[in-house]
Structures are given as structure tokens and as C-alpha cells.
Amino acid sequence: MRWILGALAMSLVAGNLVIDRARANEPEISKAMRQFVADKEIAGAVTLVVGPDSVKHVSVVGMADVAEAIPLKRDTLFWIASMTKPITGACVLMLQDEGKLSVDDPISKHLPGMKNLKLADGTPANITIRHLMTHTSGMSELPRESAYTDPTLEVVAKRYAELPVLFEPGSEWRYSQTGINTAARIVEVVSGMTFDRFVEERICQPLGMKDTTFYLTPEQHERLTKTYRVVEEDGEKPKRLEEATVSVLSGGTAMNRNRFPAANGGLFSTADDYAKFCQMLLRDGRVDDEQLLSKAAVQQMRTICTGDLKTGFTPGNGWAIGCCVIGEPQGVTKALTPGTFGHGGAHGTQVWIDPEKEVAMILMVQRANFPNADASQVRQAFGEALMQAL
């Protein structure tokens, strides 16, 4: 990447008088994000591109708080929503590496309360952990208004066990929040640790991810960006941004600990923190001299195992353990490499890891009402501008 090497060379020569040649030679990412801010599509964005052991691009534009004119910063925290799911996948696979479970285990092996799950015709639903992690379990969802009101995963899993199974596990793909949270409850039972503690001790601490958490401290809460929704022009008022809420908080704050750690989408993080997780995956699970995840486990996170099932949220994809995998790039993914894997979040955050080009691209925005966050123009512009620079 010529613009990266040029910037590094200029830094070495010029010291504090450095000319940021990286930014001068790759204006498209930052320019595109500024235009989305100007058009009131988003309040702001942090974009970050990393290699296995390096930062290749970073840009911060726009506001964390529009009304107070507080600008975004590189260490601003975002609700990353479903970007939590790859971390959940890594937790499951860590326990598989240790021989404590297999993704092909029936879930009732670890959660006896799930033995009575049945299909509509009354036949038993033979759900495996793999089904949970690839959205092929058929598990139903709780009502939106009460989906995140329980204090623990143990309590909410008991509610899941009373819901009907919508189709034969493995026969269809249907995005399932309950499936991912059920997998996290299995992590708790097998490890003897609450899921938030497991994430903290087994993922965040080894990787130095100090700002990735289900429960913010007061200091972190000060760095949390506001969430916005777009209000379209109505004839009298121009298009504008207004504050919105985060669903997993159920009306509370991100500091409230009286809610279960939502493995489907409850984490908050920064771009740099999440990049450390991505870099571990780019290094085939290695952190310094430690193999945090086995190479085989990382391969499971980036290998489609849903066969020919039609999956969402954009065409040409399949699903691996905790991750979406781009099989046939098209539309919003057309600039990306086949085999790129990752996940989007409900409020527009995105992470995509390209093993072939050895880069991970992270987009942090906070907009509540994208028609389809995974197919947003913001995601597409970021990906296309980056791939042109590689």
C-alpha cells in the first residue's frame, strides 16, 4: 500500500513536522464520511484499517453529540450491537479448543432445560451449538419490549426454552438473537463463569481491550457517543438527526448492571479496541507468543457452513461460527474479496476481515434507522474507497 508506506517514511524523516501523506494520498474514505455527515446521513464516523501488526488508516469525522457540538474522538465508545457475535463465536470455540464442548453438541447436553423444545408438529427439535451460531436453529424470539429485561442469561434462557421452534434445525436460515444468547448461556455452564466475566478474562484482558464491555464505567460513559436516527424532510423542516435509544438497555443506561450480558449484541467498544480482536484473527489466533484461539478455530469463524441456504442480510453470503462470510461479492460487497468475514451492527457499525489482503476494516457510526445497516451507502463507500487504495 503505497500511501501507507509513504506516510511511514515521511514520519521517520520529518518528525513533528510530518506531512500526513497517508491522508493526502487517500482522501476518499475521509471525504466520503464527511459528505455523509454533511448530508445528515450520520452524525460522525470513525474508520480504522489494520493489518496483522499495524494500523494502516484512521479517520475521525463528525460529532459524538450534535446538540452540544462535541466532536467524535478516536477513543469514543460506540454500541457495537451485533459486532458482539464474532466475539461470542470466539468464546464458544475457545471452549471447543479445550475439549469442553463441540459445536456439534446438542444444546440439551449442556442445558437440560432445552430438552423439551419441539417443532410445531410436536417432534423434538434437535438443535446443536452450530445451529445456534449460524442462525439455523429455528428458535423463536421474545417480544421486543421484554427481550432484554431479564437480569441474567440463566433467567432469559429459561424463557427461551418455552418458545416454539419454527422449523427443522439446519433446514433454513433465520436471524436469531435467542440462539446466540443460548450459546452464551452454554459458555457460562461449561466454564463456570458469567458470560461477561468470560469475555473480560479470556478475550479482553489478553488482547488489551480495555474499553470493550457490556457495562460501562462512569468514565467510559462520558466517552459514549449519542445515538441518532434520521428524520426525513416533511415539507417544513429539513432532513435532520434526532437522538434515539439503544434497545438492549431497555430504557436504562449503559452503566446499569441489572441486565444480562447480551451475547447477541450487548457490547460497547472503540475502533482501536475492536481492531485488537481483528488482528488476533488475522494472525490465526495468535497474541504475542500465545495461541489464544487455535488456527482451526479461526478457520471455523471464516468458513461457510450453511451450505446452499439463502441467508441475509445482503446477497452472496453464507454463515460461519459467529460470522457472516462473503462468498460471491455483489452490490454493497462487490469491492470486497471472497472469503472476507465479519459482522455488522444494528446502528451501522461494521467489521470485515480480509485474510487474503491481510486487512481488517472497522466502521464506527451510530445511526438507529438505516433501512438495512448491512447494505448502507456508508458501508459501501468505506469498502470501495479502501479497496481502491490497496
MARGURO-333615 format. One record per residue: x, y, z of N, C-alpha, C, O in turn. Coordinates in steps of 0.2 Angstrom, whole numbers, plus 5000, padded with zeros to 4 digits. Atoms other than C-alpha are relative to their C-alpha. Layout:
BEGIN
XYZXYZXYZXYZ ...
***
This chain:
BEGIN
500449945000500050005000500450065000500750085005 499549945001501050154993499950065005500350095008 500149944996500150285003500149995007500350035011 499850014994500450195019500750005001501050045006 499350005000502250165016500350075000500850095003 499849935000502450355011499950035006500450075008 500249964994501650415027500549985005500850025009 499550024995502850305037500750034999501050055004 499449975002504350365028500050075002500550095005 500049934998503850545030500150015007500450065009 500049994993503550525048500749995003500950035007 499350014997505350455051500450064998500950075002 499549955002506150595041499850075003500250115005 500249934998505050745047499950015007499850075009 500150004993504750705065499350045001498850024998 500649964998503550835072499750044994499150074995 500249965006503450925055499749964995499749984989 500350055005502650775047499550024996499050064998 500649995005501550795032499749935000500049884998 500350065000500250665033499849984993499349994991 500050025007500550585016499449954999499149954994 500550055001499350445020499350034999499050014994 500749975002497850565021500050044994499550044990 500049975006498450665007499949964994499649984989 500150055005498550514996499449965000499349924995 500650045000496950435001499450035003499150025008 500549964998495650565003499349975000498950005003 500750025001494150464998499749975006499149995006 500450034994493750375014499850065004499250075006 500149944996493850535024499550054997499050075000 500449965003493050635011499349984999498850015000 500750035000491550515009499750015007499150025007 500349994993491250515028499850075001499350085004 500249934998491250705029499450024996499050054998 500649995004489950705015499449975003498950005003 500650034997488850585024499850045006499250055008 500249954994488950705039499750064998499250085000 500349945003488650855028499249994998498850034999 500650025002487150765021499549985006498949965004 500450034994486450715039499849934999499349915001 500150075000486550535035500349975006500049925009 499750024993487650515051500250065003500350115000 499749944996488250625065500850004999501150054999 499350005000490050565063500249934999499849884999 499850075002491150415059500850005002501250045001 499350024999492750335065500249944995499849894996 499850065005493650225051500749985002501150035003 499450034998495050115055500249944996499849904995 499850065004496049995044500749985003501150025005 499450034997497349875052500249944996499849914993 499750065002498549745046500149955006499949975012 499950054995499049595057500450045006500350025012 499649974994500349705067500150084999500550115001 499949935001500049885061499350034999498850004997 500649965001498750025059500250034993500750074992 499849985007498650075040499650064999499850104994 500449945001497250205041499650025006499449975009 500549984995496250305054499850074998500150114996 500349945002495050445051499450015005499149975007 500649984996493850535063499750064998500050124997 500349945002492550655057499350005003499049955006 500649994997490950725064499950015007500450025011 500149994993490150735081499849945004499449905001 500250054995489850625096499350035003498949995005 500649964998488550755102499850064996500250114996 500149945005487750865089499750065004500050125002 500349944997486750975101500550045004500550105004 499549964996488251015112500750014996501250034999 499549995005489451015097500749975003501250005003 499450044997490650885105500249954994499849914992 499750045006491750805091500149935002500349925008 499750074999492050625089500750005002501150044999 499350014999493750565095500249934999499749894998 499850075002494750415091499849955006499749895005 500250044994494350345109499350005002499149985007 500850004999492450375108499849935000500049894996 500350075000491450225113499450004996499050054996 500650015004490050155102499749945003500049895005 500350074999488750025105500149964993499949984988 499850045006489349895093499549954998499649914993 500650045002487749795093500349934998500649895002 499950065002487949635083500749984998500949934997 499350015000489849655081500249965006500849945007 499950044994489749565098500049934998500449895001 500050075002489349405089500649964998500749915000 499450035001491049365082500449995007500749945007 499750014993491749385100499749945003500049905006 500350064997490449265106500249944996500349895000 499750065004490949145092500749985003500849925003 499350024998492749155098500049975007500449925008 500050034993492249115116499749935000500049895003 500350075001491248965110500649954998500749905000 499550045003492748905100500649995005501049945004 499550014995493948935114499949945005500349905006 500250064996493048805125500049944995500149884998 499950065004493048685110500749984999500949935000 499250025000494948705109500249975006500649925006 499950034993494948655127499749935001499849905006 500350074999493948495124499450005004499149955006 500549994995492548565135499350004996498849994999 500750015004491148565121500249994993500850004991 499950005007490948545102499450034997498950035000 500649965003489948655091499549954997498949974995 500550055003489048495085499749965006499349925005 500450034994488448455103499350025000499250084998 500749985000486548455105500050055006500450045011 499949954995486248605116499749975007499950005012 500350034994485248495128500549975005500449955010 499450034996486948415133500250055006500450025011 499849954995487348575142499550045003499650075009 500649964997485648655145499449955000499049954996 500650055000484448515151499350034999498949994997 500749975001483048635151499850014993499250034992 500149995007483148645132499749934997499649934991 500250075003482648455130499350004998499249964993 500750005002480848495128499850054994499250064992 500149965006481048615113499749964995500049904993 500450045005479848555100499850044993499850104994 500349975006479348585082499250015000498949995005 500749985000477548645078499649935000499149935003 500450075000477048455075500249965006499949905007 499850044994477748405092500649965000500849935005 499450035000479348325086500550035004500550105003 499449974997480948355096500450044995500550024990 499549965005482048495089500749995002500950015008 499350024999483748435088500550054998500850054993 499649945001484748595090500749995002500849975008 499350014998486648595090500250085002499950125000 499649944999487848735096500150044993500150104992 499949985007488248755077499450044997499450094994 500649975002486448795073499950075004499750125000 500049944996486448925087500450064997500250114996 499549955002487949015080500050014992500450064990 500149995008487449005061499350034999499150034993 500749985001485649065064499649954996499149974992 500450065003484948895058499649965005499449905004 500350044994484148845075499349994999499049955002 500850005000482348895071499750035007499150035008 500349984994482248965089499650074999499850114995 500449945001480949105091500350055004500750045008 499749944996481249275098499450025005498850015004 500449974995480549355113499650074998499950104993 500349945002479349505112500550065001500950065006 499549955000480449665108500050045007500550055009 500049964994479849755123500349975007500450005012 499750034995480449625135500649954999500849915003 499550045002481849545126500750015004501149965005 499349994996483249625137499950035007500350065010 500249974993482349655154500349955005500249975011 499850054995483049495162500750025003501150045000 499449984997484449515175500649954998501249974998 499550055002485449355169499949964994499349954992 500150055005485749235155499649945002499249914998 500350064997485149095166499250015000498949974998 500749985000483449185168499750004993499249974992 500249995007483249235150500049934996499549924992 500050075003483749055144499449965002499149924997 500650034998482348985154499450024996498949984994 500549975004481149095144500049974993499549964990 499950025006481949045128499749924999499449904994 500250085000481548855132499349995000499149944998 500750005001479748895132499750024994499150024993 500249975006479648965115500049944995500449894995 500050055006479148865099500650004996500950054995 499550015005480448805087499750014993499249974991 500449985006479948875070500149964994499749954989 499950045005480748755058500649955002500949955007 499550054999481848595057500750035000500950064996 499449974999483548655064500549984994500549924992 499550025006484848665049499650014993500050014988 500450005006483448675036499950074997499850084991 500149935002483348865035500450055004500850035009 499649954997484249025039499550065003499150084998 500449944997483349155051500450035005500549995010 499649964995484249285061499749995007499150005008 500250014993484149235079500450025006501050005007 499749974994484549335094500049955006500549945009 500150044994483949205106500549944999500849915004 499550055001485149075098500750025002501049985005 499449984998486649175101500150015007500649995010 500049994992486149215119500049935003500349925009 500050074997485849025122500749984999500949945004 499350025000487648995116500450035005500849995008 499749974995488249115128499849975007500349975011 500250034994487249035142500449935001500649915006 499650075000488148865137500750025002501049985006 499349984998489848965139500050005007500549985011 500049994993489349005156500049945004500349935009 500050074997488848825161500649965000500849935005 499450045001490348745154500650035003501050005006 499449974997491648875160499950025008500450025011 500149984993490848915177500150075001500150095007 499949924999490949105174499450034996499250004991 500549965004489649235169500350024993500950024993 499849995007489749275151500450074999501050074996 499649945000490349455154500749995003501250025000 499350014997491749395165500449964995501049974995 499650045005492249265152500350044995500950034993 499849955005492349395139500650045002501150054999 499549964997493349505150500749975001501249994999 499450044998494649375156500349964995500949964994 499750055005494849265141500150044993500550024989 499949965006494649395127500350075001500950094998 499849934999494849575133500750015003501150055001 499450004997496249555145500649984996501150024996 499450025004497449455134500150054994500750054992 499949965006497149575120500150075001500250114997 499949934998497249735130499450044998499550104996 500649965002495449785125499750035007499250005010 500249974993495149905140499450044999499150055005 500649975000493649985133499449964996499049994994 500550055003492649835127499649975006499949935009 500450024994491249795140499350004998499050044994 500749995000489449765142499750055005499250085004 500249954995489449885157500550055001501150045003 499549945000490250055156500150035007499750035011 499849964994491150145170499850074999499650094993 500249935001490650325173500550044995500350084991 499549975005492250375164499949984993499950024988 500250025007491850275149499450034997499350044992 500749975002490050335149500150074997499750094993 499949935002490750515147500350004993500250044989 499850005006491550455131499649964995499849954989 500550035004490050365124499650054995499450104997 500349955005489350445108499249995001499049945003 500750015001487550485106499849964994500249954990 500350035006486450385095499550044997499150075000 500549965004485450465081499649964995499849914993 500450035006484050425069499950064995499950124997 500149955005483750525053499350014999498949964999 500749985001482150615051500050044993500350094993 500049975007481750655033499650065000499250085004 500349945001481150815026499249995000499049944997 500850015000479250845029499750064997499150074998 500349945004478951005019500250065004500350115001 499849944997479351125033500650005004501050055004 499350014997480851055042500549964996500249914992 499550045004482450995033500249945003500049935009 499850064997483150825035500550025006500950065006 499649994994483950815052500149945004499849885002 499850054995484650705066499750015006499750075009 500349994993483750675082500349945004500449885001 499750064996484350565097499549945000498949954999 500450064999483750385098500349965006500849985009 499850044995483950245110500349944998500349924992 499650065001484950085112499549945003499449945009 500550054998483749935113500249965005499849945010 499850044995484749825124500050035007500149995012 500049964993484749955138499350005003499250025009 500750004997482849945140499850065004499550055009 500149944997482750125144500550025006500450085008 499549994996484250115156500650034997500650054991 499449985003485950175154500549954999500449895002 499550055002487550085148500449985007500849935006 499750024994488150085166499649955005499949925009 500550044996486649985173500249934999500349904994 499850075000487249805178499449965001499549895001 500550044998485549745182499649974993499049984992 500250035007485349665164500549954998501149954999 499650065002486049505156500550034995500350074991 499549985005487649525146499849974993499949914992 500350025007486849515128500549984995500850024992 499550025005487949405118499950014993500350014989 500249985007486949445103500250074998500250084992 499949945002487349625103500150055006499850115005 499949954995487749705120500650045002500650075007 499349974999489549755119500050084998499750104993 499849945002490149935119500850004999501149965002 499350015002491949965111500250074997499850114995 499749955005493050085102500349974994500449914994 499750035006493850065085500649975001500749914999 499450034998495550035092500049945004500349895003 500150064996494949905104499849944996500149894996 500350065004493949805092500649984995500649924993 499550025005495449815080500549955003500849914999 499550054996496549715093499749934999500049884998 500350065001495249575091500149984993500249924992 499950015007495349585072500749984999500849934995 499350025002497249575072500249935003500649905000 499950064997497249425083499749954995500049904993 500250055006496149335069500450014994500549954991 499649995005497249405056500749965001501049944996 499450044998498749315065499849935001500249905005 500250074999497749155065500049985007500149925009 500150024993497349165084500550025004500550015010 499449994996499049225090500050075003499850125000 499949944996499349355103500750005003500849965008 499350014997501249385106500249934999500249904993 499850075000501849215110499549955001499649895002 500650044998500149145115499549994994499450034990 500550025005498949055104499350005004499149965007 500649994997497349125110499449964998499049935002 500550045003496249035098500449964995500949984992 499750045004496848885088499950024992499450064991 500149995007497148905069499449974997499050004993 500650035003495748785066499450035003498950044999 500649964998494548885077499950064996499350084994 500149945004494949045067499749984993499350014990 500250025006494648945051499249995000498950004996 500750014999492948895058499650075000499050074998 500349935000492549085060499950034993499650084992 500049975007492849115042499849954994500049974988 500250055005492248955033499249995000499049975005 500750005001490448955027499849935002500149884999 500250074998489548805035499250004999498949955002 500750015002487748845029499849984994499249984992 500250035006487848765013499750054995499950114994 500449965005486648824999499450045003499050074999 500649964997485448905012500050074998500650104998 500049925001484949085007500050035006499650025011 499949974994485549195020499950084999500050104994 500049925001485449385024500750025003501149985005 500549955001485749525026500150034993499850084991 499849985006486549555009500149944996500349894998 499950065004486649434994500749984999501250025000 499450035002488049314990500449985006501049975006 499750024994488449275008499949935003499349905001 500250064996488549125019500250015008500550075009 499949994993488749105038500549955003500449895002 499650044996490149035049499950005007499350035009 500150004992490349015068500150085002500650105003 500049934997489849195074500150054994500150114996 499849955005490249275057499649994994499449944992 500250015007489549315040500650004996501150034997 499550015004490649265026499850024993499350004990 500249985007490649345008500249954996500849944995 499950065004490549204996500150034993500650024989 500049975006490149304980499950075000499350095001 500149924999490449494981499550034995499650014989 500549975004489049594974499750065004499750065010 500449954997488049754977500550045005501050065003 499649964995488749834993500649975002501150005004 499450034998490049704995500549994993501049954994 499750025007490649704976500850025000501149984996 499349985000492349784980500449965005501049965005 499750044995492749654994500349944997500049924991 499750065002493749494992499649945002499449945008 500350064997492849324993500449975006501049975006 499750034994493149245010500150065005500350045011 500049954995493149415019499449985005498949975003 500450024995492249385035499950065006500450105007 500149954995491449495049499350005002498949955002 500749994998489849565055499850085000500350125002 500249934999488849725055499650015006499449965010 500449994994487949805069499350044999499350084993 500649975002486149875070500050074999499650104995 500049935001486650055071500650024996500950084996 499549995006487850045056500749995001501149994996 499350024999489449985064500249944996499749904994 499850065004490449865053500749985001501150025003 499350025000491949755054500049944994499649904994 499950055005492649655039500749985000501150034999 499350025000494249555039500149964994499849914992 499850035006495049505023500749965001501249995001 499350044999496349365026500450004994501050004995 499650005006496949375008500450064999501050064998 499649945001497449555008500350025007500650075008 499749994993497849545027499850075003500250105005 500349944997496749695032499449995004499049945002 500650004997495349725044499750074999500150125001 500349935001494149875041499550015005499049975005 500549994995493149945055499750074999500050124998 500449945001491750075053499650015007499249975008 500449994994491050155069499650064998499850124998 500549955000489450255067499549995004499549935007 500550014995487950275077499350034998499150085000 500649985003486350285067499549955001499649894999 500550054998484750195073499649984994499449924994 500550025005483650195057500349994993499950014989 499850025007484650135042499549954998499349915002 500550065003483450035031500349935001499949895002 499650064999484749905031500750025001501150034997 499349974998486349945041500549964996501149994994 499550045003487249805032500150024992500650004989 500049985007486849875015500050084999499850114994 500049935000487150055019500550034995501050004994 499549965005487950185007500650015004501250025001 499449984997489150225021500549945000501149954999 499650065001489750045022500349994993500949984993 499750015007489950035003500550054998501050034996 499549955001490850195002500749995003501250005000 499350024996492150145015500349944997500949954996 499750065003492449975007500350014993500849994992 499749985006492650044990500650045000501050034996 499449955000493750184994500649965003501249975001 499450044998494850065004500349954995500949954994 499850055005494949934991500450034994500850004991 499749965005495450064978500850025002501250034998 499349984998496950104989500549945002501149955002 499650054999497549934992500449974994500849924994 
***
